[in-house]
Structure formats: C-alpha cells, structure tokens
Amino acid sequence: MLEYTKTILKKVSFDKFLFEKELKKATGHVSVEEFEQLMKWCEKQYGHLYPDVFEKYLTVEKSK
C-alpha cells in the first residue's frame, strides 16, 4: 500500500489541495510504520513545495 500511495502522491503533486487530500486518505490506508516512512519520503520529495501540509500532518501524528 505504501508504494501505491507514493505513486498517487507523485501524480497529484502539482496541486497542493489534491496532494493534501491524498495524504489525508493515506493515513487510513497505511500502518503507523508505513505512515512514518511515507512522511519521511514526502518531506524529502515535496517538503520544499508544501511545508505547511507536512507540519500539519507531523503535528497530528505526534499527538496520537
């Protein structure tokens, strides 16, 4: 599921709204460990484009 999610995020990375929507969906589809890996990958790939999106999801994940 992790690789599938990465594929989807790559395809929608041109649009912040779609990217955040798919990232939100991913939280329900991947395990906690996979989500951590996904967030690291996303930050490395797209952190410069959408830093506010990652900050929001990292804050939510840490509060769980």
PyMOL commands that set and color helices and strands:
alter all, ss='L'
color gray80, all
select helices_A, chain A and resi 2-12+16-29+32-46+51-63
alter helices_A, ss='H'
color red, helices_A
deselect
rebuild
show_as cartoon
